Amino acid sequence: MVKKLADVLIKIGDQFRDQISTGSQFYLEVDIGKQAATYGHSELEEKYNDIYAIVPLKRPVRGMKVRVDGRTFVNYAQFESGVVVPNYVARDAGLSYKTFLPNDSMIRNFT
C-alpha cells in the first residue's frame, strides 16, 4: 500500500509539473483518494478520500479564489516535486520530504 500511495503522489506531481512553483501563494487542491482511483489504486480511495494534496501554482488559474491563512498548513510536508500533503500522508508514502513553509496568506484556486 505504501508503494501505491507513493505512486499516486508522484503521478500528481508529474501531472502538474509545468504548473508547480514551490513557494507560491496560489494553489490547487487535489483529492488524493479520487486521484488514486483514477490511477487504478481504488483500494486507496476510501482511506484517502477528502484528503488533499496541495499543488502550489506558478500563476493563478481561472475560477474562484479564496484567501486562506497560511497557518492552516501547519504539519504539512513538501516533496521534491513541489506537491504538499499533510505530514501523516508523507510518512505513509515513504517518500523523502521537507517541512512545508507556507506564505502568511495563501490563495486557493477553484477550477
C-alpha positions as CSV (number, residue, x, y, z in Angstrom):
1,M,0.0,0.0,0.0
2,V,2.9,2.4,0.7
3,K,4.3,1.9,-2.8
4,K,0.8,2.6,-4.3
5,L,0.4,5.8,-2.3
6,A,3.9,6.9,-3.4
7,D,2.9,6.2,-7.0
8,V,-0.2,8.3,-6.7
9,L,1.7,11.3,-5.2
10,I,4.4,11.0,-7.8
11,K,1.8,11.0,-10.6
12,I,0.1,14.1,-9.1
13,G,3.5,15.8,-9.2
14,D,4.0,14.7,-12.8
15,Q,0.5,15.8,-13.9
16,F,1.1,19.3,-12.6
17,R,4.9,19.5,-13.3
18,D,4.6,22.5,-15.6
19,Q,2.3,24.5,-13.3
20,I,4.1,24.0,-10.0
21,S,6.1,26.7,-8.3
22,T,7.3,26.0,-4.8
23,G,6.9,29.0,-2.5
24,S,3.8,30.3,-4.4
25,Q,0.9,31.6,-2.6
26,F,-1.5,30.3,-5.2
27,Y,-2.6,26.7,-5.0
28,L,-5.0,24.0,-6.1
29,E,-6.3,21.1,-4.0
30,V,-6.3,17.6,-5.4
31,D,-8.3,14.8,-3.7
32,I,-5.7,12.0,-3.1
33,G,-8.4,9.3,-2.9
34,K,-10.1,10.3,-6.1
35,Q,-6.8,10.5,-7.9
36,A,-5.8,7.1,-6.5
37,A,-9.0,5.6,-8.1
38,T,-8.2,7.4,-11.4
39,Y,-4.7,5.9,-11.4
40,G,-6.1,2.4,-10.8
41,H,-5.5,2.2,-7.0
42,S,-9.1,2.0,-5.9
43,E,-8.1,0.3,-2.6
44,L,-6.7,3.7,-1.5
45,E,-9.8,5.7,-2.4
46,E,-11.7,5.2,0.8
47,K,-8.7,5.8,3.1
48,Y,-7.5,9.0,1.4
49,N,-10.9,10.3,0.2
50,D,-11.3,14.0,1.1
51,I,-7.6,14.3,2.0
52,Y,-6.0,16.8,-0.3
53,A,-2.6,17.3,-1.9
54,I,-1.7,21.0,-2.3
55,V,-0.3,22.0,-5.7
56,P,1.5,25.4,-5.5
57,L,0.9,27.2,-8.8
58,K,3.2,29.5,-10.8
59,R,0.2,31.7,-11.5
60,P,-3.5,31.8,-10.6
61,V,-5.9,29.9,-12.8
62,R,-9.4,30.9,-14.0
63,G,-12.1,30.5,-11.5
64,M,-13.0,31.5,-8.0
65,K,-10.2,32.3,-5.5
66,V,-10.3,32.3,-1.7
67,R,-7.7,33.7,0.6
68,V,-6.6,31.2,3.3
69,D,-4.4,31.8,6.4
70,G,-1.0,30.1,5.9
71,R,-1.2,28.7,9.4
72,T,-3.8,26.2,8.0
73,F,-0.8,24.3,6.7
74,V,1.0,23.6,9.9
75,N,2.3,20.0,9.9
76,Y,2.4,19.7,6.1
77,A,5.2,18.2,4.1
78,Q,6.6,19.1,0.7
79,F,8.0,16.6,-1.8
80,E,10.8,17.4,-4.3
81,S,8.1,17.7,-7.0
82,G,6.6,20.7,-5.0
83,V,3.4,18.8,-4.1
84,V,2.4,19.4,-0.5
85,V,0.5,16.9,1.8
86,P,-0.3,16.5,5.5
87,N,2.7,15.0,7.3
88,Y,1.0,11.7,8.1
89,V,0.3,11.2,4.4
90,A,4.0,11.9,3.6
91,R,5.0,9.4,6.2
92,D,2.5,6.8,4.9
93,A,4.0,7.3,1.4
94,G,7.6,6.7,2.4
95,L,8.9,9.4,0.1
96,S,11.5,11.9,1.2
97,Y,10.1,15.3,2.1
98,K,10.8,18.6,3.9
99,T,8.7,20.7,6.1
100,F,6.3,22.9,4.1
101,L,6.8,26.6,4.8
102,P,3.6,28.3,3.6
103,N,3.2,32.0,2.9
104,D,1.4,34.0,5.6
105,S,-1.5,34.2,3.2
106,M,-2.3,31.6,0.6
107,I,-4.9,31.8,-2.2
108,R,-6.8,28.6,-3.1
109,N,-7.8,28.4,-6.7
110,F,-11.0,26.6,-7.7
111,T,-11.4,25.4,-11.3
